[in-house]
Each structure stands twice: as C-alpha cells, then as structure tokens.
C-alpha cells in the first residue's frame, strides 16, 4: 500500500506566488510510505533551491515516485497537510486579487494533472488536519506505546497547536490552542524588533545565551498569563508598543546591543515558562511519563534540552523534521493507517530518505565536467584522507549517500572541521556562511564516547538528530572551543556505526589522529541557499565559498585557478525562480534612474542590482547559452569581459544565475524566466 503525503503551496515554481499568509504555505515536501514505512522523502527546497519553498512540491513528488518505480496514478492515497475547509478559506481570500478555483480539492487535482499528466480520482485525494499531521509524525516515529504529544507552531487549520495522548495507533486530543495564543507567533512578533523575521527564530535562540533575562522579565510578564490547569494566554497586541518604548529597535544589518541580547534571553525564558507550565499540568494529570514534540517551535533545541534535564519526562522524542515539511510525513502516515497499514511501533533510527549521489561513475563524470575549475583525486580510503585534511586544519564539504530529510545536516550533506580551535567558528561563519559571528556550530560525536564529553541526562545515550542542547563537560569546554557555545552548551548529534557507517568511520579516523571523537558539523550551504542535495549543488557551493576541500563519494576535490577561457566554457541560465527587470528607481531623494535587477522572488524586495551590460548579456539567454558566446556578443575588450565575468560570479554566489558545464543544460520548459524590459 503506497501513500504519498505532501506539504507546500498551490502553484508551480514559475507562477506568481499566491497572496496567502506566509505562515500557511511554506516548507513544501513529499514523503512516500509503503505499508507504514518511509521509503522516500525530500523537501522541495533541496531540489528547486528556494529556501522554505511555498510551491507545489513537484520535484519532491517525482523523486518519491522514481524511488518506488511507480507513476502517480499507482499511488493508493495522496494526502495534503491541511484540511479542505482551511484551504478553501485561504482560497477565498486569494480570489479577491487572483482568479482561482475556490475548491481546494479541485485545484490540487488540476495541479497534479498538469504536472504529472494523471487524473486523480477525488476519493484518492485526502486533506488532513495540520496539527494531527504534526502529532502523528512524532508519535508514530517515537517507538512509544503511549505518550503525551505536544505540537507547537505559528498557525495551521486556525490553530497554533494541540496536546494529545497517543496510545497504540490511536491519538486522543486533550486540548488545542487557538491562533491568538500562538507561541510561534509570540516568538516571531518579538524578533521583528531584533531585526529578524519568519524563519529566523533559531538565530534568536542562539543569541539568547549572550543576554540576561532579568532586565526585561517584568516587561515580558505583561505579554502572557499562566492560567489554571495548564492554560495560558498570550497578548500579541502588547508586544509592539512595549518594545518600541523600551528598546532601540534593531534593523536588519545593524549591530546588536546588550538590549537586544537581553530581549532575546527574556523571550527564550518566557517561552520556556509557558511550555513547562502546560506540560507540568498534563504530566501530572495523565501520569504519562513520555513526551513527543513536533511543530516549528519544537526546533527550539534549547527548550528541548531543558525539558530533557528537568526529569519531568522519562523519555522525550522530537520529530527531526518538526516544521511543516514534517506534516507531509504525518499526512502520509494518517492515510496509511486509515487503509489498514499503520507505522510499525519502532523508534526512528535515521532520516536518510533523500536522493542518493548516484554510482561512482556518475559522480566522477559530474566532477570531471568541471575539470577546468576542480582538481580531482580518487581515494581508496576516503575516511582516512578526509580526516588527514581536517586534522591539518582544513574545513571541508562532505557529501555521501542519501540526503537527510529535515533542516539538519546529519553527516551526509555537511561542512566539517576540527571542533577544537575556537577560531574555526569564526572562520566558517566568515568564509562559508556569511552570517552573524555569534551563531554556534554543532558537534557530531561517536555515540560510544558521548558521555565523556557531554553531560547526558540519566538514561540518555543517543541523540542522533541535533534536537537537544546539552551541557559540554566543564573540563572539555576549553578543548572543544569551536562547538562550545557561550553558555557552555552544544546542540549535540550522536553518531552510531549502524545508522551511518561512513560518517562514523570518518569521525573515528579523526579520533585516531587527534584523540578527539568529535567533528564540528554544520549544514553544507551558504547564506543564500538551502542545504545542498546533488553533486552539482555541492560543486557550486564549493566553488562559491572559501572551503578548503570537498569530499564527494570516494573523491577528494580541490579548487584550481580557472582562466577566462575556463569560465567561458560554462553555460549560463536563469534559475526557474529568477527574472530580469529594468525599472525606474530612486537613487537619491530627488532623482530617479533606470536600474537593472535580477529578482529571485515576486517582488522588488527579493532583488539584486546588476550592471546594464550584464543585463543586456543575460537578456540574450534563451533557456541556456554559452558564456563564451555571450561574451563575444557584447563586442567588449578583454578587460571589460573579465569585469563582466567577475560580476557574473558574484551574482552566481547569490544564486541569481546558474553557471554549469554545457552538458548540464536545464530543460527549457522548466526555465520560464520572465525577461521584463521596462516597468
């Protein structure tokens, strides 16, 4: 029995984005389960390269179908991650500005028919409750026979969370939380005054340890109330006027003051107080000693760590893709259960469900296509070779096997380094991530040695998904300078030989050289893109960052100094999400000029300025064009050509255009970039 769960949007990548609340449509994904077991899962952003993609997860669906070797028409049930009533309400709001069907099921069937040339019988298409999908995604993967289940996010199906009891294959709801009491929106509304927005919540969680909650504790106490029987109320309307009066509002890019750090600490403390209040009551009222967590707020690993240390529950399971992509998993499992194929009662061992690299020959062909830019060497013992690099100070990209499902790189699509030198944190933040210097990195430790370096609560041995912040043992904090946060903690991943032998071998080889069974592990991406998925993604990110080396399958890769001729041999195309615009814009208070832009979204806010020369050159691209041919067409001299290539490479680094070997041409039907000359 095959069941497909999907999350995401109601249009295709090159169509205009629906004007729907951003808290509803995001984190597109597809998950395919067979008789209750996951056989394939991937987030759409990994494939269409748009962070938190709010589009129909067409690529993800294709991947799942390909993995199973079936067509869409052979799927027994397809499930969407929200109720039909909720989707219809959203479509009614959208219809004011855009003609769309007001029937969500009809619209979804039309989309699937256009994308997959398959008529879907209405009886095979289900819409499931958003928070039930969250709940099932956690409980069904926990291995628990019984547990409390708490889902917490911004909003979905007119709610912001629920609390339930899972028993066997059944889930019984105890309480639900309306949008007006959303803890996700409580966090989001506050961080707007710290220069952050949607999807930046984890950044503020990392900033909080630098602050003191005391100065703003009384102020934050006005934003929420703790009620009887685990109830609570938040006052979202009080946040803005209070913060504007009491702090200097930070704009994006401004430096952080101690005020901003203290507000972050107060916000984190307030969230923890509310969640502990809810859970203490229901733990006592039900007597249930196990807990499952899901929903976007369940990615707050600082909160999760404090729950773990509190002893309030004997065991806690956090679904690794706790955000809305994980609802695709829950949706698939709900309908599989309805068809008599529930998930087996087993603890989730890993989430390596995404696309595989391919065989060695395919990997080598793809690397060799960049031969003018890469120096490639095969190793018979890749773990030893890569460990040598890192023991000698290199920061590397590491790409192996199938990609991870969810927001964490768990050793198959990772940037890795020695966890000891504190300077490695600054190096990686500057040379790869281009992000705030305070942001911490996670350690991956061999499970056999975890307790030697980290204080694990009683009974806890494995924490494989980076879901919990734990304390680094005091004696090890100065040793592990690159992964120990300012408060002496780290977001831990334990690595077992059974679930990821290649990664375990690598860390073990590093241990042989250094005595340290730990690596610094962060996701393999820069600040402009999602985590890499394919060999091609890895090459592009390697070439547009300052990583020292790249390891793909059995191949060791370093950069070569490419000539203008090497660059000219590449193909140029626009990503499906990009479009060219020439517009009138204010360049001073009293002066307008015509400027050229590449937009990577559907508004001027997602744009980058480019020169008129580059604009004219890119306007010649129809699907794909050779860079050499484009440069020849400009009729410019050598120096100007080199300047254009430099500019093009900067735009490439920001993912405004694609550069690739000519054989990697994109399908013109899938590259419908809008070339708009005058607006």
C-alpha positions as CSV (number, residue, x, y, z in Angstrom):
1,X,0.0,0.0,0.0
2,X,1.6,3.3,-1.2
3,X,0.6,6.6,0.4
4,X,2.0,10.0,-0.5
5,X,2.0,12.9,1.9
6,X,2.6,16.4,0.6
7,X,3.1,19.9,2.1
8,X,3.7,23.2,0.4
9,X,1.9,25.5,-2.0
10,X,-0.9,25.8,-4.5
11,X,1.1,26.9,-7.6
12,X,4.1,25.9,-9.5
13,X,7.6,27.4,-9.2
14,X,7.5,29.8,-12.2
15,X,4.0,31.0,-11.4
16,X,3.1,34.1,-9.4
17,X,3.0,33.4,-5.7
18,X,-0.4,33.3,-4.1
19,X,-1.0,36.2,-1.8
20,X,-1.7,33.9,1.2
21,X,-0.3,34.2,4.7
22,X,3.3,33.2,4.7
23,X,2.7,31.2,7.9
24,X,0.4,28.8,5.9
25,X,2.2,27.9,2.7
26,X,5.9,27.0,3.2
27,X,8.3,24.1,3.7
28,X,7.0,22.1,0.7
29,X,7.9,18.4,0.9
30,X,6.8,14.9,-0.3
31,X,7.0,11.7,1.7
32,X,6.2,8.3,0.3
33,X,5.4,5.4,2.7
34,X,4.8,1.8,1.9
35,X,2.7,-0.1,4.4
36,X,3.5,2.5,7.0
37,X,7.3,2.6,6.4
38,X,9.1,5.6,4.8
39,X,10.8,4.7,1.5
40,X,11.5,8.2,0.2
41,X,11.2,11.8,1.5
42,X,12.7,15.1,0.5
43,X,11.9,18.8,1.0
44,X,11.2,20.8,-2.2
45,X,13.8,23.4,-1.3
46,X,16.5,20.9,-1.7
47,X,15.5,20.4,-5.3
48,X,14.2,23.7,-6.5
49,X,16.8,25.6,-4.5
50,X,14.3,28.1,-3.0
51,X,14.5,28.3,0.8
52,X,11.3,27.2,2.6
53,X,9.7,26.7,-0.8
54,X,6.0,27.6,-0.8
55,X,5.3,25.9,-4.1
56,X,3.7,22.6,-5.1
57,X,6.5,20.0,-4.3
58,X,6.5,18.7,-7.9
59,X,10.2,17.8,-7.8
60,X,9.8,16.0,-4.4
61,X,6.9,14.0,-5.7
62,X,8.9,13.0,-8.8
63,X,11.7,11.8,-6.6
64,X,9.4,9.8,-4.4
65,X,7.7,8.2,-7.4
66,X,11.1,7.4,-9.1
67,X,12.4,5.8,-5.9
68,X,9.4,3.5,-5.8
69,X,9.4,2.9,-9.5
70,X,5.8,3.9,-9.9
71,X,3.6,6.5,-11.6
72,X,1.4,8.9,-9.7
73,X,-1.7,7.0,-10.8
74,X,-0.4,4.0,-8.9
75,X,-0.4,5.7,-5.5
76,X,-3.2,4.4,-3.3
77,X,-3.8,7.7,-1.4
78,X,-2.4,11.2,-1.6
79,X,-2.7,13.4,1.5
80,X,-2.3,17.2,1.8
81,X,-1.2,18.7,5.1
82,X,-4.2,20.9,5.9
83,X,-8.0,20.5,6.0
84,X,-10.1,21.2,3.0
85,X,-12.1,23.8,4.9
86,X,-9.0,25.7,5.8
87,X,-7.6,25.6,2.3
88,X,-10.9,26.8,0.9
89,X,-11.0,29.7,3.3
90,X,-7.5,30.7,2.1
91,X,-8.5,30.4,-1.5
92,X,-11.5,32.7,-0.9
93,X,-9.1,35.3,0.5
94,X,-6.8,34.9,-2.5
95,X,-9.7,35.2,-5.0
96,X,-10.1,38.9,-4.3
97,X,-6.9,39.6,-6.3
98,X,-6.5,36.5,-8.5
99,X,-9.0,34.2,-10.2
100,X,-8.6,30.7,-8.7
101,X,-10.9,27.8,-8.1
102,X,-12.5,28.0,-4.7
103,X,-12.4,24.3,-4.3
104,X,-9.0,23.1,-2.9
105,X,-9.5,19.5,-3.9
106,X,-10.3,20.6,-7.5
107,X,-7.3,22.9,-7.6
108,X,-5.0,20.2,-6.3
109,X,-6.3,17.7,-8.8
110,X,-5.8,20.2,-11.6
111,X,-2.2,21.0,-10.5
112,X,-1.3,17.3,-10.3
113,X,-2.9,16.6,-13.7
114,X,-0.9,19.4,-15.3
115,X,2.4,18.4,-13.6
116,X,2.1,14.6,-13.9
117,X,-0.4,14.0,-16.7
118,X,-2.5,11.9,-14.3
119,X,-6.2,12.2,-13.5
120,X,-6.6,11.7,-9.7
121,X,-9.9,10.3,-8.6
122,X,-11.3,12.5,-5.8
123,X,-11.6,9.6,-3.5
124,X,-7.8,9.1,-3.6
125,X,-7.0,12.6,-2.5
126,X,-7.3,13.5,1.2
127,X,-6.9,16.6,3.2
128,X,-5.8,16.0,6.8
129,X,-5.7,18.2,9.9
130,X,-2.5,20.1,10.1
131,X,-1.7,19.6,13.8
132,X,-2.8,16.0,13.7
133,X,-0.3,15.5,10.9
134,X,2.4,17.1,13.2
135,X,1.2,14.8,16.1
136,X,1.2,11.6,14.1
137,X,4.6,12.4,12.5
138,X,6.1,12.4,16.0
139,X,4.2,9.7,17.8
140,X,4.4,7.1,15.0
141,X,8.1,7.5,14.8
142,X,8.8,7.5,18.5
143,X,8.6,3.8,19.2
144,X,6.5,4.6,22.3
145,X,3.4,2.6,23.1
146,X,2.0,5.6,24.9
147,X,3.0,9.2,25.3
148,X,1.8,12.8,25.6
149,X,2.1,14.6,22.3
150,X,2.6,18.4,22.1
151,X,2.6,20.2,18.8
152,X,3.5,23.9,18.7
153,X,3.9,26.2,15.8
154,X,2.8,29.5,14.3
155,X,-0.6,28.5,12.8
156,X,-2.3,25.9,10.7
157,X,-6.0,25.0,10.4
158,X,-6.9,28.0,12.5
159,X,-4.9,26.6,15.5
160,X,-1.4,27.0,16.8
161,X,-1.0,23.6,18.5
162,X,-2.6,20.7,20.3
163,X,-1.9,18.4,23.2
164,X,-2.9,14.8,22.9
165,X,-2.3,11.3,24.2
166,X,-1.0,8.7,21.8
167,X,-1.7,5.1,22.6
168,X,-1.0,2.2,20.2
169,X,-2.1,3.6,16.8
170,X,-4.7,6.0,18.2
171,X,-4.4,9.6,19.2
172,X,-6.9,11.3,21.5
173,X,-6.8,15.1,21.8
174,X,-6.7,16.7,25.2
175,X,-6.5,20.4,24.3
176,X,-6.0,22.7,21.3
177,X,-4.5,26.2,21.2
178,X,-6.0,28.9,19.0
179,X,-4.0,31.2,16.8
180,X,-4.4,34.1,19.2
181,X,-2.4,32.1,21.7
182,X,0.3,31.1,19.2
183,X,3.7,30.6,20.8
184,X,5.2,30.6,17.3
185,X,3.7,34.0,16.6
186,X,4.7,35.2,20.1
187,X,8.3,34.4,19.2
188,X,8.0,35.8,15.7
189,X,6.3,39.1,16.8
190,X,9.1,39.7,19.3
191,X,12.0,39.1,17.0
192,X,10.8,41.6,14.5
193,X,12.2,44.2,16.8
194,X,15.5,42.5,16.8
195,X,15.9,42.8,13.0
196,X,14.7,39.3,12.2
197,X,11.6,37.7,10.6
198,X,9.9,34.5,9.7
199,X,12.3,31.5,9.7
200,X,14.9,33.5,11.8
201,X,13.7,32.2,15.1
202,X,16.6,29.9,15.6
203,X,19.0,32.8,15.2
204,X,17.5,34.5,18.3
205,X,17.6,31.2,20.2
206,X,21.4,31.3,19.6
207,X,21.7,34.9,20.6
208,X,19.8,34.4,23.9
209,X,22.7,33.0,25.9
210,X,24.6,36.2,25.4
211,X,21.9,38.1,27.3
212,X,20.4,38.3,30.8
213,X,16.6,37.9,31.0
214,X,16.3,39.9,34.3
215,X,16.1,43.5,32.8
216,X,13.1,42.7,30.7
217,X,11.5,39.9,32.8
218,X,8.7,42.2,34.1
219,X,8.1,43.7,30.7
220,X,7.6,40.2,29.2
221,X,5.4,39.2,32.0
222,X,2.8,41.6,30.5
223,X,2.8,39.6,27.3
224,X,1.4,36.4,28.7
225,X,-0.6,34.8,31.5
226,X,-0.4,31.4,33.1
227,X,-3.8,30.1,33.8
228,X,-5.2,27.1,35.8
229,X,-5.0,23.5,34.5
230,X,-2.1,24.2,32.2
231,X,-3.8,27.0,30.4
232,X,-2.2,30.2,29.2
233,X,-2.9,33.3,27.2
234,X,-0.5,35.5,25.1
235,X,-1.2,39.1,24.3
236,X,0.4,39.6,20.9
237,X,-1.0,43.1,20.7
238,X,1.0,44.3,23.7
239,X,4.4,43.4,22.3
240,X,4.9,46.1,19.7
241,X,4.1,49.2,21.7
242,X,6.0,47.9,24.8
243,X,9.2,47.1,22.9
244,X,9.1,50.3,20.9
245,X,9.0,52.2,24.1
246,X,11.7,50.2,26.0
247,X,14.4,49.3,23.4
248,X,16.1,50.7,20.4
249,X,14.5,48.7,17.6
250,X,17.2,46.9,15.6
251,X,17.0,47.0,11.8
252,X,18.4,44.2,9.7
253,X,22.2,44.6,9.4
254,X,22.6,46.9,12.5
255,X,24.9,45.8,15.3
256,X,23.5,44.0,18.3
257,X,23.4,45.9,21.6
258,X,23.1,44.4,25.1
259,X,19.5,45.4,25.0
260,X,18.9,43.1,22.0
261,X,20.7,40.3,23.7
262,X,18.7,40.7,26.9
263,X,15.4,40.8,25.0
264,X,16.4,37.5,23.3
265,X,17.1,36.0,26.7
266,X,13.8,37.2,28.1
267,X,11.9,35.9,25.1
268,X,13.5,32.5,25.4
269,X,12.8,32.4,29.1
270,X,9.1,33.4,28.6
271,X,8.7,30.6,26.0
272,X,10.2,28.0,28.4
273,X,8.0,29.2,31.3
274,X,4.8,28.8,29.2
275,X,5.7,25.4,27.8
276,X,6.8,24.0,31.2
277,X,3.6,25.3,32.7
278,X,1.5,23.4,30.1
279,X,3.5,20.2,30.3
280,X,3.7,20.0,34.1
281,X,0.0,20.1,34.4
282,X,-0.7,17.4,31.8
283,X,2.2,15.2,33.0
284,X,0.6,15.2,36.5
285,X,-3.0,15.0,35.2
286,X,-2.3,12.0,33.0
287,X,0.6,10.3,34.7
288,X,2.2,9.7,31.3
289,X,6.0,9.7,31.5
290,X,6.9,10.0,27.8
291,X,6.6,13.0,25.5
292,X,6.6,13.6,21.8
293,X,7.1,17.0,20.3
294,X,6.5,18.4,16.8
295,X,5.7,21.7,15.1
296,X,8.1,24.5,14.3
297,X,8.6,25.6,17.9
298,X,9.8,22.0,18.6
299,X,13.0,23.0,16.7
300,X,13.9,25.2,19.8
301,X,16.6,22.8,20.9
302,X,17.4,24.9,23.9
303,X,13.9,24.4,25.2
304,X,14.1,20.7,24.4
305,X,17.4,20.4,26.3
306,X,15.9,22.0,29.4
307,X,12.9,19.6,29.2
308,X,15.4,16.7,29.0
309,X,17.4,17.8,32.0
310,X,14.3,18.6,34.1
311,X,13.4,15.0,34.6
312,X,9.7,15.9,34.0
313,X,9.6,13.0,31.5
314,X,11.4,9.7,31.4
315,X,11.9,10.0,27.6
316,X,11.4,12.7,25.0
317,X,11.2,12.2,21.3
318,X,11.3,15.2,18.9
319,X,10.4,14.5,15.3
320,X,13.6,15.6,13.4
321,X,11.6,17.4,10.6
322,X,9.3,19.0,13.2
323,X,8.5,22.0,11.0
324,X,5.8,21.9,8.3
325,X,7.8,19.7,6.0
326,X,7.2,17.0,8.6
327,X,3.5,17.3,8.1
328,X,4.0,15.6,4.8
329,X,5.2,12.6,6.8
330,X,2.3,12.8,9.2
331,X,-0.2,13.2,6.3
332,X,1.1,10.0,4.6
333,X,1.1,8.1,7.9
334,X,-2.5,9.2,8.7
335,X,-3.9,7.9,5.4
336,X,-1.8,4.7,5.5
337,X,-3.3,4.0,8.9
338,X,-6.8,4.6,7.5
339,X,-6.0,2.0,4.9
340,X,-5.0,-0.5,7.5
341,X,-1.3,-0.1,7.2
342,X,-0.1,1.8,10.4
343,X,3.5,2.6,11.0
344,X,5.3,-0.1,13.0
345,X,6.0,0.8,16.6
346,X,9.7,1.3,16.2
347,X,12.0,4.2,17.2
348,X,13.1,6.2,14.2
349,X,16.8,5.3,13.6
350,X,17.7,7.9,10.9
351,X,16.2,10.2,8.2
352,X,18.5,9.4,5.2
353,X,15.5,9.3,2.9
354,X,16.5,11.8,0.2
355,X,18.2,11.4,-3.2
356,X,21.4,9.4,-3.4
357,X,24.5,10.7,-5.0
358,X,24.4,8.0,-7.7
359,X,27.1,5.5,-8.6
360,X,30.8,6.2,-8.6
361,X,31.0,6.6,-12.4
362,X,28.1,9.2,-12.4
363,X,29.8,11.2,-9.6
364,X,33.1,11.1,-11.5
365,X,31.5,12.3,-14.7
366,X,29.9,15.2,-13.0
367,X,33.1,16.3,-11.3
368,X,35.2,15.9,-14.5
369,X,32.7,18.2,-16.3
370,X,34.2,21.0,-14.1
371,X,37.8,19.9,-14.8
372,X,38.9,23.5,-15.6
373,X,37.9,24.5,-12.1
374,X,38.5,21.4,-9.9
375,X,41.4,19.1,-9.1
376,X,40.0,15.6,-8.5
377,X,41.7,12.6,-6.9
378,X,40.2,9.3,-6.0
379,X,41.0,7.8,-2.6
380,X,40.8,4.1,-1.6
381,X,40.3,5.1,2.0
382,X,38.2,8.3,1.9
383,X,37.7,8.5,5.6
384,X,41.4,8.5,6.3
385,X,42.1,11.0,3.6
386,X,39.4,13.4,4.7
387,X,40.5,13.0,8.4
388,X,44.0,13.9,7.4
389,X,42.7,17.1,5.8
390,X,40.8,18.2,8.9
391,X,43.5,17.2,11.4
392,X,45.7,19.6,9.4
393,X,43.3,22.4,9.7
394,X,41.1,22.1,6.6
395,X,37.4,22.9,6.6
396,X,35.7,20.6,4.1
397,X,32.4,19.8,2.4
398,X,31.4,16.1,2.9
399,X,28.8,14.6,0.6
400,X,27.8,10.9,0.9
401,X,24.9,8.6,0.3
402,X,21.3,9.7,0.6
403,X,20.4,13.2,1.8
404,X,18.8,13.9,5.1
405,X,15.1,14.8,5.5
406,X,14.7,17.9,7.6
407,X,16.6,21.0,8.4
408,X,19.7,19.4,9.9
409,X,22.8,18.1,8.1
410,X,23.4,14.8,9.9
411,X,26.7,13.7,8.2
412,X,25.6,13.2,4.6
413,X,25.5,16.8,3.4
414,X,27.7,18.6,5.9
415,X,30.5,21.1,6.3
416,X,33.0,19.5,8.7
417,X,36.0,20.8,10.7
418,X,38.2,20.2,13.8
419,X,36.0,21.1,16.8
420,X,38.9,22.3,18.9
421,X,40.2,25.7,17.6
422,X,37.7,28.4,18.7
423,X,38.8,30.3,15.6
424,X,37.1,27.6,13.4
425,X,33.8,29.0,14.4
426,X,34.7,32.5,13.1
427,X,36.4,31.0,10.0
428,X,33.3,29.1,8.9
429,X,30.9,32.0,9.7
430,X,33.0,34.3,7.6
431,X,34.2,32.1,4.7
432,X,31.1,30.0,4.1
433,X,28.0,31.0,6.0
434,X,28.5,34.8,5.7
435,X,26.4,35.1,8.9
436,X,26.4,36.6,12.4
437,X,29.6,35.7,14.3
438,X,27.7,34.7,17.5
439,X,26.0,31.8,15.8
440,X,27.1,28.4,17.2
441,X,28.0,25.2,15.4
442,X,27.1,21.6,16.4
443,X,29.3,18.7,17.4
444,X,28.9,15.2,15.9
445,X,30.3,12.7,18.4
446,X,30.7,8.9,18.3
447,X,27.9,7.5,20.4
448,X,30.4,5.4,22.3
449,X,32.2,8.5,23.6
450,X,29.3,11.0,24.0
451,X,29.1,10.8,27.8
452,X,32.9,11.5,28.1
453,X,32.5,15.0,26.6
454,X,28.8,15.9,27.3
455,X,26.6,15.8,30.3
456,X,23.8,13.5,29.2
457,X,20.7,13.2,31.5
458,X,20.2,9.9,33.2
459,X,19.3,7.1,30.8
460,X,20.0,9.2,27.7
461,X,22.6,7.6,25.4
462,X,21.7,8.6,21.8
463,X,20.7,12.0,20.5
464,X,21.0,11.4,16.7
465,X,19.1,14.4,15.3
466,X,20.5,17.6,16.8
467,X,17.3,18.2,18.6
468,X,18.7,18.9,22.0
469,X,21.1,21.4,23.5
470,X,23.2,19.7,26.2
471,X,26.0,20.8,28.5
472,X,29.5,20.3,27.5
473,X,31.5,18.8,30.4
474,X,33.3,21.7,32.1
475,X,36.8,20.1,31.7
476,X,36.1,19.8,27.9
477,X,34.9,23.3,27.2
478,X,38.3,24.8,26.6
479,X,39.2,21.8,24.5
480,X,36.1,22.0,22.2
481,X,36.4,25.7,21.5
482,X,34.7,25.6,18.1
483,X,31.5,23.9,19.2
484,X,31.0,25.1,22.8
485,X,28.5,28.0,23.0
486,X,29.0,30.9,25.3
487,X,26.9,29.3,28.0
488,X,28.9,26.0,27.9
489,X,26.4,24.1,25.8
490,X,26.2,22.5,22.4
491,X,23.5,21.1,20.1
492,X,24.6,17.5,20.0
493,X,24.4,14.8,17.4
494,X,25.5,11.3,18.4
495,X,26.7,9.1,15.5
496,X,26.3,5.3,15.5
497,X,28.1,2.8,13.2
498,X,24.8,1.1,12.5
499,X,22.9,4.1,11.1
500,X,25.8,5.9,9.3
501,X,28.9,3.8,8.9
502,X,30.7,6.2,6.5
503,X,30.3,9.1,8.9
504,X,31.2,7.0,11.9
505,X,34.4,5.9,10.1
506,X,35.3,9.4,9.3
507,X,35.0,10.6,12.9
508,X,36.8,7.5,14.1
509,X,39.7,8.3,11.8
510,X,39.8,11.8,13.1
511,X,39.9,10.4,16.6
512,X,42.9,8.2,15.7
513,X,44.8,11.3,14.7
514,X,43.7,13.7,17.4
515,X,42.3,11.7,20.3
516,X,39.0,13.6,19.8
517,X,36.0,11.5,18.6
518,X,34.1,14.6,17.5
519,X,33.7,16.8,14.5
520,X,32.3,20.3,14.0
521,X,29.2,19.7,11.8
522,X,27.1,22.3,10.1
523,X,24.9,22.2,7.0
524,X,26.5,22.3,3.6
525,X,25.2,25.6,2.2
526,X,25.9,29.3,2.1
527,X,23.7,32.0,3.3
528,X,21.8,32.3,0.0
529,X,20.6,28.7,-0.4
530,X,19.2,25.6,1.1
531,X,21.4,22.6,2.1
532,X,23.0,21.0,-1.0
533,X,21.4,17.8,-2.3
534,X,23.1,16.8,-5.5
535,X,26.7,16.5,-6.7
536,X,26.1,19.6,-8.8
537,X,24.8,21.6,-5.8
538,X,27.9,20.6,-3.8
539,X,30.3,21.7,-6.6
540,X,28.6,25.1,-7.0
541,X,28.6,25.8,-3.2
542,X,32.3,24.6,-3.0
543,X,33.3,27.0,-5.9
544,X,31.4,30.0,-4.4
545,X,32.7,29.7,-0.8
546,X,36.2,29.5,0.7
547,X,36.0,25.9,1.7
548,X,39.4,24.2,1.7
549,X,38.3,20.9,0.2
550,X,35.3,18.9,-1.0
551,X,34.8,15.1,-0.5
552,X,32.1,13.5,-2.7
553,X,31.8,9.8,-2.5
554,X,35.4,8.4,-2.9
555,X,36.7,11.6,-4.5
556,X,38.9,14.3,-2.9
557,X,38.3,17.7,-4.6
558,X,40.3,20.9,-4.5
559,X,40.0,24.2,-6.5
560,X,42.0,25.1,-9.5
561,X,42.8,28.6,-10.6
562,X,40.4,28.9,-13.6
563,X,41.2,31.1,-16.6
564,X,38.9,33.3,-18.5
565,X,38.8,30.5,-21.1
566,X,37.6,28.0,-18.4
567,X,34.8,30.3,-17.3
568,X,33.8,31.0,-21.0
569,X,33.3,27.3,-21.5
570,X,30.5,27.2,-19.0
571,X,26.8,27.5,-19.7
572,X,24.6,30.3,-18.3
573,X,21.0,30.0,-17.4
574,X,18.5,31.7,-15.1
575,X,17.0,29.5,-12.3
576,X,13.2,28.9,-12.6
577,X,12.7,31.3,-9.7
578,X,14.7,34.2,-11.2
579,X,13.6,37.0,-13.6
580,X,15.2,40.1,-15.2
581,X,13.8,43.5,-14.7
582,X,14.6,47.0,-15.8
583,X,12.9,49.6,-13.7
584,X,12.8,53.3,-12.7
585,X,14.1,53.6,-9.2
586,X,15.1,56.4,-6.8
587,X,18.9,56.6,-6.5
588,X,18.6,59.9,-4.4
589,X,15.7,61.7,-2.8
590,X,15.1,63.9,-5.8
591,X,16.5,61.7,-8.6
592,X,15.4,58.6,-10.5
593,X,17.4,56.4,-12.8
594,X,16.7,53.3,-14.8
595,X,18.3,50.4,-13.0
596,X,18.6,46.7,-13.8
597,X,17.7,43.9,-11.4
598,X,17.5,40.1,-11.0
599,X,14.6,39.2,-8.9
600,X,14.6,35.8,-7.1
601,X,11.1,36.2,-5.8
602,X,7.9,38.0,-6.9
603,X,8.7,41.5,-5.5
604,X,11.5,44.1,-5.6
605,X,12.4,43.1,-2.1
606,X,14.0,39.9,-3.4
607,X,16.3,41.5,-5.9
608,X,19.9,42.3,-6.7
609,X,21.2,45.2,-8.8
610,X,23.2,44.4,-11.8
611,X,25.0,46.5,-14.4
612,X,23.3,47.4,-17.7
613,X,26.0,45.4,-19.5
614,X,25.2,42.3,-17.6
615,X,21.5,42.8,-18.0
616,X,21.8,43.1,-21.8
617,X,24.0,40.0,-21.9
618,X,21.6,37.9,-19.8
619,X,18.7,39.1,-22.0
620,X,20.2,37.0,-24.8
621,X,19.9,33.8,-22.8
622,X,17.1,31.6,-24.1
623,X,17.0,28.6,-21.8
624,X,20.8,28.2,-21.8
625,X,23.7,29.9,-23.5
626,X,27.4,29.5,-23.6
627,X,29.2,32.2,-21.6
628,X,31.8,32.5,-24.3
629,X,29.1,33.1,-26.9
630,X,27.5,35.7,-24.7
631,X,30.8,37.5,-24.1
632,X,31.6,37.5,-27.8
633,X,28.1,39.0,-28.5
634,X,29.0,42.0,-26.2
635,X,31.8,43.1,-28.6
636,X,33.8,44.2,-25.4
637,X,37.5,44.1,-24.9
638,X,39.4,41.7,-22.7
639,X,39.4,43.9,-19.6
640,X,35.6,44.6,-19.8
641,X,35.0,40.9,-20.4
642,X,36.9,40.0,-17.2
643,X,34.9,42.6,-15.3
644,X,31.7,41.1,-16.6
645,X,32.8,37.6,-15.5
646,X,33.6,38.9,-12.0
647,X,30.2,40.5,-11.7
648,X,28.6,37.3,-13.0
649,X,30.4,35.2,-10.4
650,X,29.1,37.5,-7.6
651,X,25.6,37.1,-8.9
652,X,26.2,33.3,-9.1
653,X,27.3,33.3,-5.5
654,X,24.0,34.8,-4.5
655,X,22.2,32.2,-6.7
656,X,20.7,34.8,-9.1
657,X,22.0,32.9,-12.1
658,X,23.3,29.4,-12.8
659,X,26.7,28.6,-14.2
660,X,27.3,25.0,-15.2
661,X,29.0,22.8,-17.7
662,X,27.3,22.9,-21.1
663,X,26.0,19.3,-20.8
664,X,24.1,20.2,-17.7
665,X,21.5,22.3,-19.7
666,X,18.3,23.0,-18.0
667,X,15.0,21.9,-19.6
668,X,13.7,25.0,-21.4
669,X,10.2,24.1,-20.4
670,X,11.2,24.3,-16.8
671,X,13.2,27.6,-17.1
672,X,10.5,30.1,-17.9
673,X,12.3,33.1,-16.5
674,X,10.5,36.3,-17.1
675,X,12.5,38.8,-19.1
676,X,10.8,42.1,-18.4
677,X,12.5,45.1,-20.1
678,X,10.6,48.1,-18.7
679,X,8.4,48.6,-15.7
